[in-house]
């Protein structure tokens, strides 16, 4: 292991985003979410595809408000190994 990475993710964390599931359950597109949350499609795409290295609480709050969910509905921790 080098550079702070883990075995499961080269970014060094096991946080996974469930945005795709929440969007599908709500029949919402990423562009609609971006509009409702006031967050760029690019930033949401980075988060949705598990490439984010950090998330601002203001972004998390806006996304949760737009999806009518809680942070734990949106983010999860992948099992070790």
Short mmCIF file of the C-alpha atoms (twelve columns), coordinates in Angstrom:
data_MODEL
# 
_entry.id   MODEL 
# 
loop_
_atom_site.group_PDB 
_atom_site.id 
_atom_site.type_symbol 
_atom_site.label_atom_id 
_atom_site.label_alt_id 
_atom_site.label_comp_id 
_atom_site.label_asym_id 
_atom_site.label_seq_id 
_atom_site.Cartn_x 
_atom_site.Cartn_y 
_atom_site.Cartn_z 
_atom_site.pdbx_PDB_model_num 
ATOM 1  C CA . UNK A 1  0.000   0.000  0.000   1 
ATOM 2  C CA . UNK A 2  1.448   3.345  -1.041  1 
ATOM 3  C CA . UNK A 3  0.307   6.943  -1.058  1 
ATOM 4  C CA . UNK A 4  -2.413  6.408  1.537   1 
ATOM 5  C CA . UNK A 5  -4.359  4.071  -0.724  1 
ATOM 6  C CA . UNK A 6  -6.334  1.072  0.432   1 
ATOM 7  C CA . UNK A 7  -6.656  -2.300 -1.232  1 
ATOM 8  C CA . UNK A 8  -10.233 -1.509 -2.284  1 
ATOM 9  C CA . UNK A 9  -9.833  1.980  -3.737  1 
ATOM 10 C CA . UNK A 10 -6.844  3.887  -5.073  1 
ATOM 11 C CA . UNK A 11 -8.362  7.107  -3.650  1 
ATOM 12 C CA . UNK A 12 -7.705  5.728  -0.158  1 
ATOM 13 C CA . UNK A 13 -11.270 5.339  1.103   1 
ATOM 14 C CA . UNK A 14 -14.191 2.910  1.040   1 
ATOM 15 C CA . UNK A 15 -17.042 5.437  0.874   1 
ATOM 16 C CA . UNK A 16 -19.474 4.627  -1.925  1 
ATOM 17 C CA . UNK A 17 -22.235 6.813  -3.297  1 
ATOM 18 C CA . UNK A 18 -25.713 5.403  -3.907  1 
ATOM 19 C CA . UNK A 19 -26.885 8.385  -5.973  1 
ATOM 20 C CA . UNK A 20 -27.709 6.229  -8.997  1 
ATOM 21 C CA . UNK A 21 -30.127 4.140  -6.916  1 
ATOM 22 C CA . UNK A 22 -31.782 7.211  -5.390  1 
ATOM 23 C CA . UNK A 23 -32.113 8.898  -8.794  1 
ATOM 24 C CA . UNK A 24 -33.697 5.772  -10.281 1 
ATOM 25 C CA . UNK A 25 -36.122 5.420  -7.362  1 
ATOM 26 C CA . UNK A 26 -37.220 9.031  -7.867  1 
ATOM 27 C CA . UNK A 27 -37.288 8.933  -11.682 1 
ATOM 28 C CA . UNK A 28 -34.877 11.862 -11.716 1 
ATOM 29 C CA . UNK A 29 -31.952 12.556 -14.028 1 
ATOM 30 C CA . UNK A 30 -28.572 13.859 -12.934 1 
ATOM 31 C CA . UNK A 31 -29.322 17.115 -14.765 1 
ATOM 32 C CA . UNK A 32 -32.588 17.519 -12.828 1 
ATOM 33 C CA . UNK A 33 -30.777 16.879 -9.557  1 
ATOM 34 C CA . UNK A 34 -28.107 19.419 -10.490 1 
ATOM 35 C CA . UNK A 35 -30.794 22.013 -11.174 1 
ATOM 36 C CA . UNK A 36 -32.713 21.300 -7.961  1 
ATOM 37 C CA . UNK A 37 -29.599 21.145 -5.773  1 
ATOM 38 C CA . UNK A 38 -27.745 24.046 -7.391  1 
ATOM 39 C CA . UNK A 39 -24.685 21.839 -7.915  1 
ATOM 40 C CA . UNK A 40 -22.980 21.346 -11.281 1 
ATOM 41 C CA . UNK A 41 -23.587 18.157 -13.236 1 
ATOM 42 C CA . UNK A 42 -19.809 17.653 -13.336 1 
ATOM 43 C CA . UNK A 43 -19.512 17.755 -9.532  1 
ATOM 44 C CA . UNK A 44 -22.473 15.426 -9.102  1 
ATOM 45 C CA . UNK A 45 -21.027 13.042 -11.677 1 
ATOM 46 C CA . UNK A 46 -17.733 12.885 -9.774  1 
ATOM 47 C CA . UNK A 47 -19.639 12.040 -6.594  1 
ATOM 48 C CA . UNK A 48 -22.003 9.578  -8.298  1 
ATOM 49 C CA . UNK A 49 -19.122 7.682  -9.904  1 
ATOM 50 C CA . UNK A 50 -17.216 7.390  -6.603  1 
ATOM 51 C CA . UNK A 51 -14.363 9.620  -7.750  1 
ATOM 52 C CA . UNK A 52 -14.885 12.343 -5.132  1 
ATOM 53 C CA . UNK A 53 -12.117 12.774 -2.596  1 
ATOM 54 C CA . UNK A 54 -14.138 15.168 -0.442  1 
ATOM 55 C CA . UNK A 55 -17.676 16.514 -0.207  1 
ATOM 56 C CA . UNK A 56 -18.678 19.870 1.268   1 
ATOM 57 C CA . UNK A 57 -21.433 19.700 3.858   1 
ATOM 58 C CA . UNK A 58 -23.286 22.395 1.884   1 
ATOM 59 C CA . UNK A 59 -23.227 20.154 -1.215  1 
ATOM 60 C CA . UNK A 60 -24.300 17.114 0.788   1 
ATOM 61 C CA . UNK A 61 -27.147 19.111 2.344   1 
ATOM 62 C CA . UNK A 62 -28.327 20.427 -1.033  1 
ATOM 63 C CA . UNK A 63 -28.252 16.965 -2.623  1 
ATOM 64 C CA . UNK A 64 -30.083 15.406 0.328   1 
ATOM 65 C CA . UNK A 65 -32.707 18.166 0.237   1 
ATOM 66 C CA . UNK A 66 -33.222 17.673 -3.503  1 
ATOM 67 C CA . UNK A 67 -33.451 13.884 -3.161  1 
ATOM 68 C CA . UNK A 68 -35.456 14.057 0.075   1 
ATOM 69 C CA . UNK A 69 -33.020 11.721 1.788   1 
ATOM 70 C CA . UNK A 70 -30.523 11.578 4.625   1 
ATOM 71 C CA . UNK A 71 -26.724 11.419 4.188   1 
ATOM 72 C CA . UNK A 72 -26.745 7.729  5.159   1 
ATOM 73 C CA . UNK A 73 -29.147 7.020  2.293   1 
ATOM 74 C CA . UNK A 74 -26.725 8.619  -0.145  1 
ATOM 75 C CA . UNK A 75 -23.366 7.412  1.199   1 
ATOM 76 C CA . UNK A 76 -22.272 4.013  2.477   1 
ATOM 77 C CA . UNK A 77 -19.045 2.295  3.482   1 
ATOM 78 C CA . UNK A 78 -17.867 -0.651 1.384   1 
ATOM 79 C CA . UNK A 79 -16.739 -3.750 3.264   1 
ATOM 80 C CA . UNK A 80 -13.014 -4.147 3.927   1 
ATOM 81 C CA . UNK A 81 -11.000 -6.313 1.588   1 
# 
